[in-house]
Amino acid sequence: MGDIAVYTAVFGNYDTLRPARYSSLCFTDGKMSAIAGWDYKTIYADKDPKWANRHCKILVHEHLGTEYSIYHDGNIEMLIDPQEAVERWLKDTDLAVFAHPRRDCVYAEAEACIREGKAQAGMVHPQMARYRQEGYPEGAGLAACWVLVRRHTPEIKRFDEAWWTEYAKGAKRDQLSFNRTCWKLGTRYTTIPGNLFEGTSEDFRREIHRGSSTMIDYMTAYGQVLSSGERKYLKTTAGAIQDRFDSPTIVNIGVFRCASMYCLRAGSPKARLIGVDIKPCAVPIDPSLRAAFIIADSAKCHVQIKAPVHLLFIDGDHHYRAVEADLKGWASLIPKGGIVIMHDYAPLPEHLALLPELAGVRRAINAWAEWAEWERLPAPDSLAAFRRPE
């Protein structure tokens, strides 16, 4: 039998690896703790973590030169000997995966992704419409792509490249395109026995994801609520806060659809993340966001927080007095070296025409900044950021 590579791909500190029973490789974008059984290869440090993970996961031939590979997600522990896995599951096919534990239809999975906030309807529905037009049937099976066992034949390379093409132009949910690609190319696969959700697999053990790159891509979460530059800035600043403080607390005032919270979580997987708003989030929340929510008036509820707030993002009520109250109330909780970021500091003229109260944001921030004498930080687009002096 040829050589076998066991590997995973962890970017943005999404998962904490378990000790590996068999020699394994982790593709990653930065420093990882030394875990028994694991070697590390740094790659794609400047890429979106979700993109980087899927690229390593799907296009295995671009990253490994072995005859076989076994990919598993970073929150999964492999119990079976790699050679036994290949011998058992690749007898009659060149590919093996788990079956989805709940559904057997890609169209049902698509609606679940929308309902659970894992993908946007505007991306999912056109993809599913195209599959229906192609004649892809309902109830044709659904893989759970947590584990991929592959023999690296030319046919599997062709499958992986077609799968990546579908993933890249679709809703960024690899399970939505896996079975359709198998159907399109006539690729057969073996089903690995057991259910990882219920713990009935004898060969793999699954835990919940622990890290930052939530199931929703922070760069695209919920449309044009934030610009690309603002999203990256929130993620980067949250990461800096995590590096600077042990067990930091991050507060997001003005939750709306949680777009900013996904950015903050992407940057700081270990932080205590709190969303504050007068009403609940307007969309389903992915469990991997791991956030607490306070449904209350932000001008009054800061007294509920009994610990320092290391990073504060303000995007709540945009009237002058409300911004003033948020700054004076919440900024008092920020320790030395902590940061406050404010949205809509420089709203576009068309936005001001519709919401004239936005002009109060800049006035309130400037008045507070003159009084507080904090360090002004560079910030993109319509953000203003300040650091409390050391």
C-alpha positions in Angstrom: 0.0 0.0 0.0 1.2 3.5 -0.8 1.8 6.3 1.7 -1.1 7.9 3.6 -1.3 11.5 4.9 -3.6 12.3 7.8 -4.2 16.0 7.9 -6.5 18.8 9.0 -6.6 22.6 8.4 -7.1 25.0 11.3 -7.2 28.8 10.5 -8.1 31.7 12.7 -7.7 29.5 15.8 -11.0 27.8 15.0 -10.2 24.6 16.8 -7.9 23.3 19.5 -6.4 20.1 18.3 -6.5 16.9 20.3 -3.4 14.7 20.6 -3.1 12.5 17.5 -2.8 8.8 17.8 -1.2 8.6 14.3 1.3 11.0 12.7 -0.7 14.0 11.4 -0.2 17.3 9.6 -2.1 20.5 10.3 -2.2 23.3 7.8 -2.5 26.6 9.7 -2.1 30.4 9.3 0.0 31.0 12.4 1.3 29.8 15.7 -0.2 26.6 17.1 0.4 25.0 20.5 2.6 21.9 20.3 0.2 18.9 20.5 1.4 15.3 20.5 1.3 13.6 17.1 1.0 16.9 15.1 3.3 18.6 12.7 2.4 22.0 11.3 2.7 23.8 8.0 2.0 27.6 7.9 0.2 28.6 4.8 -2.4 31.3 3.6 -1.7 33.6 6.5 -3.2 36.5 4.5 -6.3 34.7 3.4 -9.8 34.5 4.9 -9.7 31.5 7.4 -12.8 29.8 5.9 -11.4 30.0 2.4 -8.0 28.7 3.5 -9.6 25.7 5.3 -11.8 24.8 2.4 -8.9 25.1 -0.1 -6.7 22.7 1.9 -9.7 20.4 2.5 -11.0 20.2 -1.0 -7.9 20.7 -3.3 -5.8 18.1 -1.5 -3.6 17.4 -4.6 -2.3 21.0 -4.4 -1.0 20.4 -0.9 0.0 16.8 -0.5 1.8 14.3 -2.8 0.8 11.1 -1.1 -1.1 8.2 -2.7 -3.9 8.4 0.0 -5.1 11.1 2.4 -7.5 11.2 5.3 -8.8 14.7 6.1 -10.8 15.4 9.3 -12.0 18.6 10.8 -9.9 20.1 13.6 -12.6 19.2 16.2 -12.5 15.5 15.3 -10.2 12.9 16.8 -9.2 10.0 14.6 -9.3 6.6 16.4 -8.8 4.2 13.5 -5.4 3.2 12.1 -5.0 5.0 8.8 -4.0 1.9 6.9 -7.1 0.1 8.2 -9.3 3.0 7.2 -8.0 2.9 3.7 -8.3 -0.9 3.4 -11.8 -0.9 4.9 -13.4 1.9 3.0 -11.5 2.2 -0.3 -12.1 -1.3 -1.5 -14.5 -0.4 -4.3 -14.3 3.4 -4.5 -11.7 6.1 -4.2 -13.6 8.3 -1.8 -15.3 7.8 1.6 -17.3 10.2 3.8 -19.9 10.1 6.5 -23.6 10.4 5.7 -25.3 13.5 7.0 -26.9 12.6 10.4 -30.2 14.4 9.8 -31.0 14.8 6.1 -30.6 13.0 2.8 -31.5 15.9 0.4 -29.4 18.9 -0.6 -32.5 21.0 -1.1 -33.5 20.4 2.5 -30.0 21.1 3.6 -30.0 24.4 1.7 -33.2 25.6 3.6 -31.7 24.5 6.9 -28.5 26.5 6.2 -30.7 29.6 5.6 -32.9 29.0 8.6 -29.9 28.4 10.9 -28.1 31.5 9.6 -25.2 29.5 8.0 -25.7 31.0 4.5 -27.5 33.8 2.8 -30.7 33.1 0.9 -29.4 35.3 -1.9 -26.5 32.9 -2.5 -28.3 29.6 -1.7 -31.4 29.9 -3.8 -29.7 30.7 -7.1 -27.4 27.7 -6.6 -30.3 25.4 -5.8 -32.3 26.7 -8.8 -29.4 25.9 -11.0 -29.2 22.3 -9.6 -32.9 21.8 -10.3 -32.5 23.1 -13.8 -29.7 20.6 -14.3 -32.1 17.8 -13.2 -30.4 17.0 -9.9 -33.1 15.1 -8.0 -34.4 15.5 -4.4 -33.5 12.9 -1.8 -30.4 11.9 -3.7 -28.2 11.6 -0.6 -26.3 14.1 1.5 -22.7 13.7 2.8 -21.3 15.2 5.9 -17.9 16.3 4.9 -16.2 16.3 8.3 -14.0 13.4 7.2 -12.7 12.7 3.7 -10.8 9.5 2.9 -9.3 9.6 -0.7 -7.2 7.7 -3.1 -5.5 10.3 -5.2 -6.4 9.1 -8.7 -6.8 11.4 -11.7 -10.6 10.9 -11.3 -10.5 12.1 -7.7 -8.4 15.1 -8.7 -11.0 15.9 -11.4 -13.7 15.6 -8.8 -12.0 17.8 -6.2 -11.4 20.5 -8.8 -15.1 20.4 -9.9 -16.2 20.4 -6.3 -14.0 23.5 -5.6 -15.4 25.3 -8.6 -19.0 24.7 -7.3 -18.0 25.7 -3.8 -16.3 28.9 -4.9 -19.2 30.2 -7.0 -21.9 29.0 -4.7 -23.0 29.7 -1.1 -19.7 28.7 0.5 -21.1 25.5 2.1 -19.2 22.5 0.8 -21.9 20.0 1.7 -24.3 21.8 -0.7 -22.1 21.0 -3.7 -20.5 17.7 -2.8 -23.3 15.3 -3.8 -24.3 17.3 -6.8 -20.7 17.1 -8.0 -20.6 13.4 -7.5 -23.8 13.1 -9.5 -22.5 15.3 -12.3 -19.2 13.4 -12.7 -20.5 9.9 -11.8 -18.2 9.8 -8.8 -19.1 7.0 -6.3 -18.2 7.0 -2.6 -18.3 4.7 0.4 -20.3 5.8 3.5 -18.3 5.6 6.7 -20.4 3.9 9.4 -21.6 5.7 12.5 -23.0 9.1 13.5 -20.6 11.7 14.8 -23.4 13.8 16.3 -24.7 10.9 18.4 -21.2 9.5 19.2 -21.9 6.1 17.5 -18.8 6.1 15.3 -16.1 3.7 16.5 -13.5 5.3 14.3 -13.8 9.0 15.0 -14.8 11.2 17.9 -16.2 14.7 17.5 -16.4 17.7 19.8 -17.9 21.2 19.3 -15.8 23.8 17.5 -13.9 26.0 19.9 -12.5 28.7 17.8 -13.2 31.9 15.8 -14.0 31.3 12.2 -17.6 30.8 12.7 -19.7 28.8 10.3 -20.7 32.1 8.8 -17.9 33.8 6.9 -17.3 37.0 8.8 -16.4 38.8 5.5 -19.8 38.2 4.0 -22.1 37.8 7.0 -25.4 39.5 6.4 -24.7 41.7 3.4 -23.5 45.2 3.2 -23.9 46.2 6.9 -20.2 46.8 7.1 -17.6 47.4 4.4 -14.8 45.0 3.7 -12.3 47.3 5.3 -14.4 47.7 8.5 -14.8 43.9 8.8 -11.1 43.3 8.5 -10.4 46.1 11.0 -12.8 44.7 13.6 -11.2 41.2 13.2 -7.7 42.5 13.4 -8.3 44.7 16.4 -10.1 41.9 18.3 -7.0 39.8 17.6 -4.7 42.4 19.0 -6.8 42.7 22.1 -6.7 38.9 22.6 -2.9 39.1 22.3 -2.7 42.0 24.7 -5.0 40.8 27.5 -5.7 37.4 29.1 -9.3 36.4 28.8 -10.5 39.7 27.3 -14.1 40.9 27.3 -15.5 42.4 24.1 -18.8 44.3 24.0 -20.8 45.2 20.8 -23.4 47.9 21.3 -26.0 47.7 18.5 -26.3 44.1 17.4 -28.9 44.3 14.5 -27.9 41.2 12.4 -24.7 40.3 14.3 -22.4 41.1 11.3 -19.9 43.0 13.5 -20.1 40.3 16.2 -18.9 37.6 13.7 -16.0 39.8 12.8 -15.1 40.3 16.5 -15.4 36.5 17.2 -13.3 35.7 14.1 -10.4 37.8 15.5 -10.7 36.8 19.2 -11.8 33.2 19.7 -11.0 33.2 23.4 -12.8 36.4 24.3 -16.0 36.8 26.3 -18.2 38.4 23.7 -21.3 40.3 24.7 -23.9 41.9 22.4 -26.1 44.8 23.7 -29.3 46.0 22.0 -32.8 47.0 22.9 -34.2 44.1 20.9 -33.0 40.6 20.0 -30.8 39.9 16.9 -32.8 40.0 13.7 -31.4 36.8 12.3 -30.7 33.2 13.5 -27.4 33.0 15.5 -24.9 30.3 14.7 -23.9 28.5 17.9 -20.2 28.9 17.1 -20.6 32.7 17.7 -20.5 31.8 21.4 -21.9 35.2 22.6 -24.0 36.4 25.4 -26.7 39.1 24.8 -28.1 41.8 27.0 -31.5 43.1 25.8 -31.7 46.5 27.3 -31.0 50.2 26.9 -27.2 50.5 26.3 -27.1 53.8 28.1 -28.1 52.2 31.3 -27.1 48.5 31.4 -23.3 49.0 31.6 -23.7 48.7 35.3 -24.5 45.0 34.8 -20.9 44.4 33.6 -18.7 43.6 36.6 -15.4 43.2 34.7 -13.3 45.4 32.5 -14.3 45.8 28.8 -11.1 45.5 26.7 -12.7 46.3 23.4 -15.9 48.2 22.9 -17.7 48.6 19.5 -20.4 51.2 19.5 -23.1 51.1 16.7 -26.3 51.6 18.6 -28.6 54.6 18.8 -27.0 57.3 16.5 -28.5 60.4 18.0 -26.0 62.8 19.7 -27.2 62.3 23.2 -27.3 58.5 22.9 -23.8 58.3 21.5 -22.6 60.6 24.2 -24.2 58.4 26.9 -22.7 55.2 25.5 -19.2 56.7 25.4 -19.3 58.2 28.9 -20.9 55.1 30.5 -19.1 52.3 28.8 -15.7 53.9 28.2 -15.3 54.1 32.0 -15.1 50.2 32.0 -12.2 50.1 29.5 -8.8 49.5 31.2 -5.5 51.1 30.1 -4.6 49.8 26.6 -8.2 49.0 25.9 -9.9 50.2 22.7 -13.2 51.8 21.7 -14.3 51.7 18.1 -17.3 53.7 16.8 -19.3 53.2 13.6 -20.8 55.8 11.3 -18.2 58.5 12.2 -18.3 59.6 8.5 -21.6 58.6 7.0 -22.2 58.9 3.3 -24.2 61.9 2.1 -27.0 59.7 0.9 -27.2 58.1 4.3 -27.3 61.5 6.0 -30.2 62.5 3.7 -32.2 59.6 5.0 -31.0 59.6 8.6 -30.0 63.2 9.6 -29.4 62.0 13.2 -26.2 60.4 11.9 -24.5 63.8 12.0 -24.7 63.6 15.7 -22.3 60.6 15.8 -19.3 62.7 14.7 -20.2 65.6 17.0 -20.5 63.3 20.0 -17.3 61.5 19.3 -15.3 64.6 18.7 -16.6 66.2 21.9 -15.8 63.1 23.9 -12.4 62.7 22.3 -11.5 66.3 23.3 -12.5 65.7 26.8 -11.1 62.1 27.2 -7.7 62.7 25.6 -7.4 59.1 24.5 -5.0 58.1 21.7 -6.6 58.3 18.3 -5.9 55.2 16.2 -5.9 54.9 12.4 -9.2 53.4 11.2 -10.8 52.7 7.8 -14.0 54.0 6.1 -16.6 55.2 8.6 -14.9 54.0 11.8 -13.2 56.0 14.6 -11.0 54.3 17.1 -9.3 55.3 20.3 -7.0 53.6 22.8 -7.0 54.4 26.5 -3.5 55.7 27.4 -1.2 53.3 29.3 
